[in-house]
Amino acid sequence: MLARMKVRNETVYIGAYMIKRTVLYFVPLVMLALIIGSTSFFAGSPVNKASFRDDMRTLWQDHVTWTRLYIVSAVADLPDKGPARDRLLKNQTDIGNAVKPYFGEDTGEKHTSLLK
């Protein structure tokens, strides 16, 4: 289902863009989540699996929220477009930082750059 928005007397469809972005960016991240969720990943690790999962879930919920807010603000050219973009970029950095203890500094930085 495509969402229609009226912006300056012009109808804008944002659904196709969001679907394309979801496929391009989130499919690899789902695969990463499956790797993280495997029991062998946490073998011998002092990390609480449930705590890690909850923290990552919160970060990804924030990512979805800020992505949506930025898209709406950008399409409608609202004045909060800049702050929404800045907060979205900060969240992407937070996600990269969250995976650094498990996959290393370089992987965390690469993860952040892929999200941006």
C-alpha positions in Angstrom: 0.0 0.0 0.0 1.4 3.3 -1.0 1.0 6.4 1.2 -0.1 9.5 -0.5 0.8 12.9 0.9 -0.2 16.3 -0.5 2.8 18.6 -0.6 2.5 22.0 -2.3 -0.5 20.9 -4.4 1.5 17.8 -5.6 0.7 14.2 -4.7 3.8 12.4 -3.4 3.9 8.6 -3.1 6.5 7.5 -0.5 5.7 3.8 -0.2 7.8 2.5 -3.1 10.9 4.4 -1.8 10.4 3.0 1.7 10.0 -0.5 0.4 13.2 -0.2 -1.7 15.1 1.2 1.2 13.9 -1.6 3.5 15.0 -4.3 1.1 18.4 -2.7 0.5 19.3 -1.8 4.1 17.4 -4.1 6.4 17.8 -7.5 4.8 21.5 -7.6 5.5 20.8 -6.3 9.0 18.3 -9.1 9.6 21.0 -11.6 8.6 23.3 -10.0 11.2 20.6 -10.3 13.8 20.3 -14.0 13.0 24.1 -14.4 13.5 23.9 -12.5 16.8 20.9 -14.6 17.9 22.7 -17.9 17.5 23.5 -19.6 20.8 27.1 -20.3 19.7 27.8 -16.6 19.4 27.3 -16.1 23.1 29.1 -19.2 24.2 31.7 -18.2 26.8 30.6 -14.6 26.6 29.8 -12.7 29.8 27.0 -10.9 28.0 23.5 -11.5 29.0 21.7 -12.6 25.8 18.3 -11.2 26.8 19.9 -7.9 27.7 21.7 -7.6 24.4 18.6 -8.5 22.5 16.6 -5.9 24.4 19.2 -3.2 23.8 19.4 -3.9 20.1 15.6 -4.0 19.8 15.4 -0.5 21.4 18.0 0.8 19.0 16.2 -0.5 16.0 12.8 0.8 17.2 14.4 4.2 17.5 15.9 3.8 14.0 12.5 3.1 12.5 10.9 6.0 14.4 13.6 8.5 13.4 13.6 7.3 9.8 9.9 7.8 9.5 10.0 11.2 11.2 12.8 12.3 8.8 11.0 11.1 5.7 7.8 12.9 6.7 9.7 16.1 7.5 11.7 16.0 4.3 8.8 15.3 2.0 6.7 18.0 3.7 9.7 20.4 4.0 9.0 20.9 7.7 11.3 23.0 9.9 12.2 20.0 12.0 13.9 18.3 9.1 17.4 19.1 10.3 17.0 18.0 13.9 15.3 14.8 12.8 18.1 14.1 10.3 20.7 14.7 13.0 19.0 12.4 15.5 18.6 9.7 12.9 22.4 9.9 12.1 23.2 9.7 15.9 21.0 6.6 16.2 22.9 5.0 13.3 26.2 5.7 15.1 24.7 4.2 18.3 23.9 1.0 16.5 27.4 0.8 15.1 28.8 1.4 18.6 26.6 -1.3 20.1 28.1 -4.1 17.9 31.7 -3.0 18.4 32.2 -5.1 21.6 31.2 -8.3 19.7 32.6 -7.8 16.2 35.4 -5.3 16.8 36.1 -1.7 16.2 36.5 -1.9 12.4 33.3 -3.9 12.0 31.3 -1.4 14.1 32.7 1.5 12.1 31.8 -0.2 8.8 28.3 -1.0 10.1 27.8 2.7 11.0 29.0 3.8 7.5 26.6 1.3 5.8 23.7 2.7 7.7 24.6 6.3 6.8 
